[in-house]
Amino acid sequence: MALDSTSGEQITLAEAATLTRAFRAKFPNEIKASFIGADNIMLILHQEDCIGIRIYNGYDETERTMSLVMVGVDSSGVDMTSGVILDRMIKCPTVCDLTSALM
């Protein structure tokens, strides 16, 4: 499958809620969500030839929790590992939107 700047697709709130509910049921003690600021996302997206972001699942041995690692992807579908790589997002819990339909 070819990657481009339109890869991925929108889903409905109902589909998203089903996915997040299933995750919480299967992994009740894991991080429910992570927040990262727009400025940091733009650091990745504004790199030359960056067409999107790949998100890796990681594990933080110190905190003993899941961790997301974000890296830019170039037009050849290659991770831009010599560029900006992001982690250490704000995790839920403890900073959560308790009113969200995704909780």
N, C-alpha and C positions, 0 to 999 in steps of 0.2 A: 504494500500500500504506500503510495506516495504521500509525503508530508508537504503541506503548504500552510500559508497563513490562515486558511479557512478550515483546517482540520479540527475535528470535534463537532459536537452538535448540541444544540439547546435541548433541554428536557423540561417537562412540566414540573410544577411544584409538587404534585402528587408523586411523580416518579422519583424526584429528589428525596422526598420524605420517606418513601419506601426504602430507598437505598440507605439513608442515614439510620433509619429505625433498625434495619437488618444488621448494620454494622454494630450498633449499640447492643443489640441482643447477642451477637456472636462474641463481641469483645467489650464487655461491660466496664472493664477497668482501664481501658485505653483512652487516649486523648479523643475528644469528640469532634474538635475542629481546631483550626489554626488560623490566625490572622497575620497578614503582612501588609504593610502600607504601600500605597500606590507608587510612591517615589522609589521604593526598592524594586518593585516590579518593573518600573520604567528603566531602571539601571540595566536590567537584563534586556528588555525589548529594544532599547536604543543602541545596542551594540550593532556594528556594521554586519549586515547579512543575516541578522537574527530574524527568524520567521515565527518563532513561538517559544514556548517554555515546556521543558520536560520536568515532571515532578517524580522524584524517586522516594520510595518509602525507606526510612532509615530507623535506627534504634539508638537512642541516647542511653548509653551504659550508666552514666552518672545519675540521671533522673529515672532510669528504668521505664522509659515511655517511648512510644513511637515518635518519630521526627520526620518532617518533610524536608527534602533537599531539592531546590529549584535551580535549573541550569538552562541557559539559552540553547536553542537548536538552530543550526544554520540551514541554508537552502538545500544542502546535500543530505540533510537529516542527521548530521553529526553534532553531538554534544559539544558546546563551546566551553570546554573545561579550562581553557586558559583565560577565560573572561570572568564575569561576575557569577558567583555561585552563592545562593542564599539558604539560610537555615535560621534557627533560633527565633522562630515566630512566636507570637503571643498565643498561648494554648488555652483551650477550654476543656476542662476547667483550668483555670480559675476566672478568666475573663470571658464571659459568655453572654449571648443574647438569649435570655431565658424566655423571651416572648416569641422567638422564631418558630415557625412551623417545622423547621428542620431539627429542632431539639426534641 
